[in-house]
Amino acid sequence: MIQFQDFMAAVQSSLDRTITPDGNQGQYEAIESALDRSLFIVAGPGSGKTMVMALRVLKLIYVDKIDSSTILATTFTKKAAAELRSRILGWGDRLREAFIENPAYTDQLEALQSIDFNQIVTGTIDSISENILQEYREPGSPAPVIIEDFIANAMMVRYGLLRGHRYQNEDLKQYLKNLSGNTRGLNTGGMAGILLEIRDRICHDQVDIDAFCESGEDPGIEVACEAIRAYMRELEERLLYDYSQLEQEFYQKLLDGGLTEFTDKIRFVLVDEYQDTNLLQEHIYFELACHALQNGGSVTVVGDDDQSIYRFRGATVDLFTHFPARIQEALGVQPATITLSKNYRSTHTIVDCVEHYVACDENFQQARVAEKPAIQHARIGTQENIPILGMFREDIDTLAEDLSAFLRDVVDNGGVEITQNVTTYTLRIDADHGSSADICVLCSSPQEVKANGDPRLPYLLRHYLHTSPNPIDVFNPRGQQLKDIPEVQALCGLMLECIDPGCLVQNGIRNLPNDAQDTFSTWREAAHTYIQQHTEKHGEITLEEFVQGWQTRTPRKAFEQKREVPLLDLVYRLVTWIPAMQDDVEGLVYLEVITRTVTQSAVFTSFGSEIIFDANAPDLEGKSIKDAIRGIFIPLATGAIDINEDLLETIPNNRIPIMSIHQAKGLEYPLVIVDVGSDFKTDHHTQAFKRYPKEGGKTCRMEDELRAFSPLLVPQRPGVDRAFDDLIRQYFVAFSRPQDVLLLVGLNSVKDGYLTRGRRPNRKFIPNVATGWDRNDTWHWGQGLPNIVHL
């Protein structure tokens, strides 16, 4: 056994981490705690929670001599899970080397060398569920086949809406429209997305679907339940699982005692990002914790209620804030509460800004962990306390142009000088050790155009940065809907022209949604234009000749006469004429979405994403084409399939990323630009939900409606308060991302909380949570919050 003092000394010497009771009592206590002591760790931004989790795991192994296979550590995202696993493996090996070199432990060399950190169960709750269900399944039973979210959307379109023509049902349309608050109506993809949200929340909140369906409050509810049940039946018949059903299956197996080989050895359960937990996941964690406690171990949860921004995905922050009471009631264990409030990420100025911001709305304090301490600045080293910066302009075009000029100066032109209180700071990228990827732009949405076609800040910023004398590229693959991206339109149109020339099969599909029909026409037109513009040869053949070969089914270099032709082969042949999908990092993301769609659609389409050519059964060709149109092209065309965050785990190191605040959670950058109001010219009610809610919105309406049939019951806080809470948390996450510089941008309508109407003296206030307004119409920016230096 390694002595704890030696363990901490090795952490300092080998990992360059100094953790002492005097330096950081919370971190030290969390790592040092006895193996049978359960912990509730409230960890603020930049407080080193990943480090604490990794070192607690390694302490259990080295100091307490715990078998690594008895430890389960999970977190919310794949990226965070990979980071946690990487630290455990990397740090574990470095500490082992230190102990092997320590003469005091020469008699433990064999034991040290035999430690296998790969035996630790790590991952997201979904990946852990999948791995355990596969490894411990009954003999002869199939391994679970998991479909991605975009395939779930495609299946909901096909089986929930198209089958039975439910997409045309007026009661369903009206119900989903009212639930979403969408005043313009919903297309087929939008309907599918809301139905999947309902279905996921039914799982997440353990809703009694029969009681919900029979509530009779709205005739559209019954049709919605029919669509959801049709989707679920299709999953069951095809032995498929979406992520919600996967977690439900894992929980049921735990309850039924079907995983005793696994649960009998689990002693330690550690859960990060617990503030994003839903009721189903809590049930899973409590069931695992029950076994861990019975086996003489403990449970540790880590999180921060102020960073709970996934209510729209079913997260229930109350499960975190009330965790000590809930687990005591469920399992009879009282966890010790530890707070990590020291921020090692950001400058003093940023930490002060973040702390004042999260404390300025008095009503919000009722939704936080009780008696939560203030965030403390603890970054070590030379400090440049650059003030909080602001850039606000009269119109969005001027804002984008000036912001791009600022960024060019920071990246390429020697920097920008900022002066406050006779102190001058220079903001610039270090050419030897930095790049434009050290800058991040955060928006409530990365969409580049509005619904009416007007450009938003992400679009204009891309334009001005790219057209400057020294172009700077941005990375924003989620800036447009997938179906509207020119390269996607060209590729999908070319595919349709190849497999279904003249729209013969397409026109024979009954009840083809109008939005899909319109998009197909757009795609085919894009394909024709693309063919005319690209006359170069690849493999001694032009694109036009390739398409004609497919259209005429003429055996040649363009078309091989085989019985089964995988659509994926067609995709990769066509891409040779689309350079943007080979060389551009955003284009590669688009291609990945399409290839995943084609590949995964094989699990639920009748012909496995293949076109069949059989002279003895000529009808198979039309059926296989129709199958592909229904299973692949209609979901793509109706917006049911789009780019998800899993495809964006790697950010290019030579581009400025533009991303949603949700996407940025867990990341940090030297310079962060937060858009707090480029969309807001006036105090218009249609934008209230993005800045100063008037009511709860879709997520809260769905939460209220479904939780009436859940053990959670209807939330105690009104929907409008929950909407305010979520906006505060969203911008708290945004403001706490930067290490050195925080720049707020927007229109003058939100600068200092008012709109100046030309030179006229009258002013109209535009409340905005992001600029320090509380829900009592009180503006706090400048009242305790740091002064902004305006650019």
N, C-alpha and C positions, 0 to 999 in steps of 0.2 A: 504493500500500500504506500502511495506517495503521500507525504505529509502536506497538509494544506499550505503551510508557509512556503514549502519548496515549490508547490504548484504555482502559487502566486508569483514567486520569484522567477520561475521559468516563463510565466506569462509576460513579465516585465522584460526579461533579457532576450527572449526568443521572439515575442510578438510585439514588443515595444508598446505594451499597454500597462500603465501604472494605475492600479486600482487599490485604494486604501480606505479604511473606515473614515479617516479624516478628509480625504479628497472627494470621495463620492460614497456616502453611506449606503444609498439605495443600491447602487451597482454591486458593492461589496457584499451586502446582505443577501441579495438575490443569488449571487454565485455561491456564497458560502453556506447557504441554508442547508439544514439537515435533509437527508434524502427522503424522509417521511413527512416533510413539512410542505404543505401545499401553499402556493403563492398566487396572489392577485397583483400583477405588476401594471401600474398605470404609467405609461412611458410617453412623455411629450416628444415633439419633433426634435431630431438631432441628438437624442439622449443616449444613443448607443444600445438600443434594445436588441438588435441583431447580435452584437458582440456579447451582450449579457446572456442571451439564449445559448449561443454557441459555447461560451465558457461554462455555463451551468451544466450543459451536456457533458463537456470534457471533464469537468470536476467530478461528476457522477462516475465516470469511467475510471479516471486516474486515482482519485482520492478515495472514493467509496467502493471501488473495485466492482462496479456494476457491469454486467454483461451488456455489450452494446446492442444486442438483438432485442433487449427488453425495453428499449427507449423508442418512443414515437414522437416526432417533432413535425408540426405542420404549420403552414401559413397560407395566406389568402391567394396570392398570385404565383404563377409558374416562375416568374422572374425572382420574386422574393424567396421562393422555395429553393431555387437553384443557388442563390446567394448564400442562404443559410447552410445548405449542404456543402458548398464550396469552402465556407469558413471552417466548418467542423472538420472536414477532411484535411484541408491545408494546415490549419492550426494544430490539429491532432497529430499530424506527422512531425511538425516542427517541435512540438512539446515532447514527443517521444524521443526525438534525437537528443534533446536537452537532458532528459532523464537517463538515457543510455550512457551519455558522457559523464553523468554525475556518479562519482565513486560510491556514494551512499547507497546506490541502487544496483550495484553489480549483481546482487543475488536475484534480481527481478528481470534480468535481460530477456529470458525466454517468455515470461508473462507479458512484458512490454511489446516484444516483437509479434506476439500472437494476437494482439488487439486488431480487430477488423472493423474499422469505422463504417464500412459499407453495409454492415448489418443493421445500422440504425435506420429505422423506418422514417423517411423524410419525404416531403412533397406537399402538394395541395390536398385538401380533403378528397377531391375528386380522383386524383392520381393514386392516392393511398387506397381509396375504396376499390378502384379498378384492379390494382395489383393484388390486394388481399383476396378479393372475390375470385380472381383468376388462380392465384397460388393455392388457395384452400378450398377450391370447389370440389364437389362430390365427384367420384370417379364416373366418367362417361358423360358428365354434364358439360355443355359448351362453355367456352370462355366468353365473358361479356364483350359485346361489340358496341363501342361507344360512338355516337355520332356527334359531330361538332355542332355548334349553335346554328351556323348557316345552313346545315343540312336539316336541322330541326325546323328552321323556318321554311325550307323548301317542302318538307313533308307536311307541315301545317297548311301550306298553300294547296298542295295537291290533294291531301286526304281530308283535311278539315274544312276547306272552303270550296275547292273545285268539285270534289265529289259531293253529290247531293245539292250542288249549285247554291251552297249556303252563302257564297260571296255576293249573291244577288238578293238575299233576304233583307227586306227593309227593316224589320225589327232588330236584326243583328247589327245592321249598319248604324241604326240610330243609337242603339245601346253602346256600341263601341265609340261612336262619335261623342256621346255625352260623357262617357267615362274618361276619354282622352282630353276632352275640352277642345277638340279640333273643330273649328268653325267652318273649314273649307271641305270637310269630308275626307274619307280615307280611301286610298287605293288598295288593291288586293294585298300587296306586301305589308302595308300599314296595318290592315286588319289582322293578318297573320301574326305580326309582331305583338299586338296587344293581346291576342288570344294566348300566345305563348307566355306573356307576362302573367296573365291570369292563371294559366296552368302551373307556372313555376311557383307562384305565390300559394296556390293550393297545396303544393308539396311542401314548400318552405315553412308555411304557417300551420301545416297539418290541418287543413280546412276539411270539414265534412262536405264533400262535393254534392252528396245527395241532398243534404239540408239546404245548401246554397242553391241548387238547381230548382228545388221545390219551394223556394221562398216566395215566388210569385210576384216579386216587386216590379219586375219588368219582363215583358214577353221575350225580349232579346236574350235574357239570361239563359233560358231553356235552349235556345239555338246555339249560344256560346258553349254551353255544356255539351251539346251534341257534337260540335266541332272538336272540342277538347277530347271527348271520349273516343271519337273516331280516330284521332291522331294517336291516342294512347293504345287503342286496339291494334293499330298498324304496327306500332313499336313492339307490342307483345307478340303478335303473330310472326314477325320477322326476327324475333329474339334480339331486338335492338334496345339500347338504353340511351336516353339523353342524360345530361348531367344531374338533373333533379331526380329522375327515376333511378339513376345509379346510386345516389346517396340514400334514397328510400330503400332500395334493395339491400344495401350494406347495413342499414339500421335494422331492417327486418331480420337479416341473418344473425345480427348480434343478439336481438331479442329471442330468437328461436333457438339459440345455442348452437348454431351451425358453424361457428367459427371458434370453437373452444380451443383448438390447437394453437390458434393465434392468441386469443385473449388470456389463456392460461399463463403465458409468459410475459405479457405486457405489465411493466411495473411503473413506467413513467410516461406521462402524457404532457407534452408542452405545445401550447397553441399560441401562435403569434397572430396579430391583427384580429383579435377576438371581437373588436367593436363591429366587425363586418359579418358577424355570425347571425344565422337565422335559427328559428326554433328547431327545425329538423336537424341542423348541424349541432345545436346544443344537445339534443337528445343523443346524438352519436357520441359527442365528447363526454357526456355524463355517463353513458354506458361503458365507454372505454375507461373513464376515470374510476368507475365502480370496480372494475377488474383490477386496475392498477392499485387501488387502495387495499383491496382484498389480498393482493400479492405483496403487500408491505411497502408500496411505493407512494407516489404523490402525483398531483396534477398542478401544472403551472400555466396560467393564462397571462398573456401580455397584450396590451392594446392602449388605445387612446380614444376616448369618446369624442374628443374634439376633432378627430380625423375620420369619423364615421360618415362617409359620403356615398354609400352604396344602398341607400334605402330603396332606390328604384330597382335594385336587384334582389330585394327581399331582406336586406340586412335590418336587424332590429337592435338599435343601439341600447335599448333598455336591458337587454340580456347581458350587456357588459357592465353598465352602471350598477345593476342590481346583482351582479354575479355572486358576491359573497353570500348574500341572503338566499339566492336561488340554489346554490350548490349545497349550502347547509341544510336547506329544507329537503332537497332531493337525496343527498348522500350522507348527511350528518357530519360533514367536515367543515371546519371554519378556517378558510385560508388566511394567511397573513397578508396584509396590504402593504405593498412597497411602491413608493413613487419615485420615478426617474424624471426629475424636472430640470436638470442641468443640460443646457443646449451647447453642444460642442461643434455645431455646424456653422453658425452664422455670427456676424459681427454684433456688437452690443446694440447698435442702432436698430438692426433688423429684429433682434430678440425683443427689445423694448416695444417696437411697433406691433409685433405679433401678439405679445402679452396684453398690451392695451387694447388691441382690436378685439380679442376674444372676450375681454372683460367688460366692454362698453355697453352691451345690451343686458340690462338687469334681468329681464325675463329669461334670457338664455341660461343664466346661472342655475336655474331650477332644473335644467335638463342635463347638467354636468355631474360628474362624480362629486359627491359631497366633500366639502373642505379640501378641494383640490389646490395644491400650492401653485404659486406663480412660477412661470418659466424663468430660469436663471441663466444668464450668460456665463459660459465657462470655456469658450474657445481659447486655446493657449497659443502664444506666439505673437508676432508683431500684428497689431490691429490698425487697420485703416477704417475708421468709423465713418465711412461715406454716408452722407445723409440719404434718406428716402427721396427718390427722384420722381418727378411728375412731368408728363408731357400731354397737354390738353390743347386741342385746336378747335376752330369753328366748324370744320367739316372733315369728313373722313378721308378725303383725298389729300388734303394738306397734312393731316396727321400721318398718313402712310408715307408721304414723301419726306417729311421731316424725320420720322422714325427711321426710315431707310438711310437717310443721310447720317444720322447719329450712329447707326450700326456700321456703316462703311468707315466712319472715322475711328470707331473703336477697333475694328478688325484690321483695316489696311492703312489708315492715314495718320498714324502716330498717336491716336487717342483723343479723348475729350477731357477738358479741364472743368472741374466743378469746384466752386468756391463757396464756403459757408463759414461765417464768423472768422474771416481773415485767413482761414486754412484752405489751401488748394489741393485737390485730389486729381489725379490723372487716371482716367479709365481707358485701358487698352489691353488688347490680347497680346500675350507674350508669344512672339513669333516662333520661339524655340520650343516652348512647352505647351502651347495652347492652340486653339483653332476656333473657327466660328461655331463649332459644336459645343463650346463652353457657354453659349448663350441659348436661352430657351424663351419662347413666346407662349404664354398660356392664355387660353380663351375659354369662355363658357362652352363654346362649340368651335371646332376647327373648320366648319363649313365655309367655303369661300364665297358663296353667293346666297342671297336671300331667296325666299320662295318666289318673289316677284322678279327675280333675275338681277337685282341690284347687287353690286359687288360689296363684300364685307372686307374688314381689315386684312384678314389672311390673304385674300386674293390680291389686293392692292399692294401689300407689303411684298409679296412674291414678285409682282410686276416691277416695282421700283428697284428692288434689289437685283433683279435679273437684267434689267436694262441699263444699269449704271455702267460707267467706263470700266470698273473692275467688278464684274458680276459676282454676287454672292448667292449661292443656291440655298433654298429652304427645303425642308423635308416635311411634307404634309400630305401623305397619301389619302387621308380621310377628308380632304378638302372638298371633294365632290362625291355625290352618290356614284357607286360603282358603275351603274348602268349608263351614266352620262359622261363618263371619261372617254375622250376621243379614241384612245388606243383600244379600250374595251369595246366600244361601239364598232370599230373596224374589225376586230377579231371575231366578235360574236356574229356580226353581219356576214363575214366571209364564211364562217362555219355554216350558218343557215343557207347561204347561197350554194355551198358545196353539197350539203346533204339533202336540201329541199329546194331545187331550182323551180322558179315559177310559183312558189308558195303552194304547191299542189297539196301536200300533206297538211300544212298549216291551215289552209282554207277549209280543210275537211274536219277540223277539230271543232266540235260543237261547244258553244258557250265559252269560247276563248275570251278571257277578260279584255275589256277595251284598252286598259292601260298597257297590257302586254302586246296587243295588236299594234298600238301606236308605236311602242318602243321597237318592235320587230321591223316596222317600216323605216324608222329612223336608222336602225342598225344596217339594214340592207342598202339604204341610200348611202350611208357612210362607207360601206364596202365597195359600192360601185365607184364612188369618188376616189377611194384609196387605190383601187386597181388602176385607174386612169393616171394617178400621180406617181405610181411606182412601177416602172417598166423594166427595172433592172432584173437580171437573171440570177437565179440561185440553182446550182445543179443543172445548168444548161436549160433552164426553163423559167419563163416569166410567171409572175403571179396570175396574170390573166389566163395563161395556158394551163396553169395548175388548177385553177377554179373550173375552167372549161372541161378539163379531163375528168374531174369529179362529177360535174353536172351531166356529162354524157356517159359516165361510167365506162370510159374508154381506157382499157389497159395501156398504160404508158408510165413514164416516170412520175406523173402526177397521181396516178391512181392504180393501185394493184388490185387485181381481181381476186379477192379472198372472201371466204364466207363470212367471217367476222372481222370487222374493222373497228378497232378501239377509237373512240372519239379523241382520246388523249393523243394518239398518233397524229391525228389531223391537226390538233392544236399546235403540237411542236413543229410540224411542217410549215404551217401558216406563219408561225412566229418568226421564221427566218426572214420574212419580208417586213417585220415590224421591229426595227432596231431599238425603239424605246423599251420594248419588253425583254431585251437582251442586255442592254448596256446601262439603262437608267435604274437607279435604286428604287424609285417609286414605281416604275414600270414592272420591275420584278415582283413587287408586292401585288400589283394587279394580276399578273400572270399566276402567281401562287394561289390567289383566291379562285381563279377560274379553274386551274388544274385540280385544286382540292375539291371544288364543286363537282367536276366531272368524275373524279376518282371516288369520292364518297357517295355520290348518287347511285353508284353501282350496288350499294347495299340495300336500296329500296326500289330500284327500277326493275322492270321485268326482264330487260335485255342487258343489264349490267353495263350501261354506258357504251354499248357497241351497236353499230349498224350492221344488219344482217343482209347478205346477198345470197339468195338460194334460188337457182333456176327451177328447182322442184317445188318450191313454196314461195312464189313471188310476192305473196301478201306480207311475208315477214319483213320485207324491206320497209314498207309503209308503216307497219306496226312499230318497228324499232325506231323509226324516225319520230313517230308520234310520241313514243315513250320518252325519247330524249328531249323533245320539245316540252313535254309536260314536267319531266323530272329535273331538267337542267335550265332550259332557256326561259320558261315562264317564271320560275323563282328569281332568276337574274333580272329579267325584264321588269318585274313588279316591285323591285327593291327589297325583296325578302332576303336577299343575300348581299352582305356588305362586308367591309373590312373590319375585323375585330382586333382587339388589342394584342392578342397572342401573336399576330403577324408582325407586330411592331416592337418586338423585344430588343432588337438591335438598331440603334440609331447611328446613321453614318457619321463618321468623325470629321467630315468636311462640309456639313450643312447645318443651318440653324433650324432646329426642330420647332414646328408649330404644333401644339397639341392641346387637347382638352385638359382641364385641371384634374379630372379623374385619371386620365392616362399618366399624368405626371406624379401621381401619388407614389411615394417611396423613392423618388429621384431627387437629385440636387444638382445645382449648376452655379458657377461663380456669378453669373448675371442672369436674372430672371425678369422678364417683362410681363406684366399682368394687365390684360385688357379689362378695365373696370367699367367701360362705358362707351365704346366706339359705336354701338348700335343705338344709343339713346339720344335722340334730338329733343324730344318732348316727353312729358309725363303721360305717355299713352298707355291705356289699360291693357292692350294686347301684349305689352312687354313687361308687365308688372311682375310676372312669375320669375323673370330673370334678374330682377333687381330689388323689388319691394312688394312681396306677394299680397294679394287681396284675398286669396283663398288657398286651400291646400294643394290644388292641382291634381293631375292624373294619379300620381303615385299615392298621395294621401287619400284620394277618393277610393282607389282600389283597396288600399289598406283598411279603410273604414268598412267597406262593403264586405270584404272577405273575412276579416278578423272577427266579425260577429258570429262566424261559424267555426272559430278556431279556439283552442285552449287559451290563447293569448288575450282574447276578448278585444273589444274596440279600444284603441289607445286613449289614455286619459288626457293627453294634451290635444287641443283642437288642431284641425288640419292646418290652419293658417300659421299657428305657432310652430308646427313641425316643418312647414315650408321655410319659415324664417330660420329655424335651427339649421336646416340643411344648407341654406345659402351661406350662413355664417361659417359653418364648418368647411364649406367648399373654398371660400376665400381664405380661411385660416390655413388650409393646406397650401393654397397658392402662395400666400405671403411667407410661408415658412420654408419654401424650396431654395431660396438663394443662399449662397455662402457669403458673398461680398456686397452685391448691389441688387436693390429692388427698385424697379422702375414701373410706376403706374401710368397707364395711358388711357385716353378716352377723349370725348368731346368736351367742349367748355360747358355743356349742359350739366355735366356732373362734377366739374371742377369746383371745389369749395362748396358743393351742395346746391349750386344755383345755376340758372340759365340766364344769360345776359341777352336781352332782345335788342340787338344792334346798339345804338347809343341811347335808347330810351331808358329812363331810370327804373321802370318797373321790372321786377324780377320774379320768376316763377321757380319755386323750389322743385327739384326732382329728387325725391328720396331714393337712396341706393345703398343697400346693405354693404356693398363692397367699399364704399367710401365713408363708412362709420355711422350710418343711420341706424337707430334702434327702431323697434316696432311701435314706439310711442311718439313717432314723428320728431324725435330729438336727434340732432346732428352732433356727433362727438369728435369729428376730426378737428384737430387743433385744440381740443379740450383734454389734454393728457396724452393724446397721440402726438408723435413727433411731427415737427413742421416739415413740409415738403419743399424741396428746392426744385422750382419749375424750370424746365428747359425750354 
